[in-house]
Amino acid sequence: MSSETVIRVTGVSKAFQTFARPHDRLVQALYGLASRLSPVEALAAKLRQKASARSSQFWALRDVSLEVKRGETVGIIGRNGSGKSTLLQIICGTLQPTSGDVFVTGRVAALLELGSGFNPEFTGRENVYLNGQLYGLSKAQLDDRFDSITSFADIGDFIEQPVKTYSSGMLVRLAFAVIAHVDADVLVVDEALAVGDAFFTQKCMRFLREFMKTGTILFVSHDTASVKNLCSEALWIERGTVLETGVPRTVCDRYLEAFYEEQQGKSTTTRLRPVKLDRQNKAEKDQRLQFINHTELRNDLKVFEFDALSSSFGNGEAQIVDVHFGDRDGNILSWVVGGEEVVIHVQAIAHRDLDAPIVGFYIKDRLGQTLFGDNTYLTRHDDPLPVVLGQMINASFVFQMPILPKGDYSVCVAVANGTQDEHTQLHWIHDALFFKSDATSVTTGLIGIPMLSIDLAKADTANA
């Protein structure tokens, strides 16, 4: 990654005028025109004052600063209306800031609002040439790349139809295909992939990963998993103000906490005291000893102890007091082997009566990407399990552990009350349990699935 700065935003603020009634906008425009034409300076000032009284200012951004180096991929997260799109438009030059400075070097290609930059009356072909020339490509260059652009977009004969007849997915396909072929130094992508189909989204992700090797990306998404997966840094904007910048995993986790706190009140889990459980009647077991074949490829997973003080949030009406790996015989496992059956045990205590508790877990990699997980909701969908104050809740999940690449992993656990769609988070621990993969047979992908059988054979004769 280069130390060269390609984007620098310094103290940028942006204000928009808002009006209580639609005709106030017209009145203000007329006052403004009259004030400019008036030869009397005092009268002009009075007219401007009257015009200003009919409007108020909405600050979409307040004192935002950002610096992006060449080769970085920066994710921007925040709720709708937080100012993310306004910031991107200022960086791209389609909006001017009310105050502050913006420095951008290199060719910037942007995928902002759906269909932005397209003339709806023009055909897809005409819009390809229009947009390409706006990005600085010559007609000859666009002629050379047109077949590749249409192949990437994959919209068939619609390329010759007016863009106003396109679906939202087709608009995204064509717009992304264009910016993928303009030799950009910086890509700005604003939630555009949310409307694409799965096949096209995967194609775009492959392109973005390849582009990340040499280019710079600003990536806005509500999907925090994508931000953790793609980005080297994250920026969280709320009500036009930068709340936090830093490692995507940390920033996204805190954004998630804030979302739940807004729904159900400020988290109280910081006041929960760790509960010490008696494990004397359970022997720890090294699962590796059951295996005769000690090869260097066996997927050994070293399990660390439950961390009750790990970062957490929730309203504190229940408390997770233990998480561990085990086997069906009740043994606590300090080592697990990928491909073998394991049990995740989660134990919680109710700090008030609960009518429908739900316990769940995620397995995450070192970037915070969710690899897999589940919860108890479907198990008790037709028969909720109420608990009373002080009662323990025990959840267990039996599954075949996938084969994991080398690296660090964590178990995120949570207890909630309600249904799958409508629930209150009582206690959520981001990294309740860590484990480490030291050796593996996985060569591709995020996880390896244990195969029931793998065979290779040849037929006696080839079919004609």
Secondary structure, DSSP 8 states (H G I E B T S, - for coil): ----EEEEEEEEEEEEEEESSHHHHHHHHHHHHHHHH-S-HHHHHHHHHHHHHTEEEEEEEEEEEEEEETT-EEEEE--TTSSHHHHHHHHHTSS--SEEEEEE-S-EEEE-STTTT--TTSBHHHHHHHHHHHTT--HHHHHHHHHHHHHHH--GGGGGSBGGG--HHHHHHHHHHHHTTS--SEEEEESGGGGS-HHHHHHHHHHHHHHTTTSEEEEE-S-HHHHHHH-SEEEEEETTEEEEEE-HHHHHHHHHHHHHHHHH-S--GGG--------TTS-EEEGGGG-S---TTS-EEEE----TTSSEES-SSEEEEEEEEE-TTS-EEEEEETTSEEEEEEEEEESS-BSSEEEEEEEEETT--EEEEEESTGGGSSS---B-TT-EEEEEEEEE--B--SEEEEEEEEEEEE-SSSEEEEEEEEEEEEEEE------SSS-B---S-------SS---
